[in-house]
Amino acid sequence: MDKFFIIVFAEENNLQYDANGNLVTGDSYYREYNELNQLVRIRNGNVSTGQILEEFTWHPTGERTPISHLLNTLHHFHQKLLA
């Protein structure tokens, strides 16, 4: 009879939250929030000076939009105005 063993390795994270309960760091990313507790920036690493990986803006309806998407839209609009 064959016996199978399953070995599971778990990585321990030291997750850190701000006073409002927002996840800030501890998983190799650093998150920044606005005054409404909406995610606005994700940085590489566990420090506030890490490279910015993503930035977001928020529409009044609560829809999150990546700023890179917003900048591309503005660029295309500007190009149409110049044409």
Secondary structure, DSSP 4 states (H G I P E B T S, - for coil): ---------------EE-TTS-EEESSSEEEEE-TTS-EEEEEESSSTTSPEEEEEEE-TTS-EEEHHHHHHHHHHHHHHHH-
